[in-house]
Amino acid sequence: MKDQLEGLVSQMVERGILFDEAVGEFEKRFIKRVLDRADGNQSRAAEILGIHRNTLSRKIDEYKLDSNGHRRRAR
């Protein structure tokens, strides 16, 4: 896994991806995966992630995710 991550980082640097963009995309995908694993249970997902439930809730809003980890549709 470490080699895969190193390859991904190299590709991102070569393509000029900004640090904040890379971190945000990683965080969003990580949260989505954990929410899926926790069947949308935010308390359980927060525990798995090692963050407070309120922090997870803010991140879900920030990335416009629903509790199942999918992007919310625009209203």
Buried (B, 14 or more C-beta within 10 A) or exposed (E): EEEEEEEEEEEBEEEEEEEEEBEEEEBBEEBBEBBEEBEBBBEBBBBBBEBEBEEBEEBBEEBEBEBEBEEEEEE
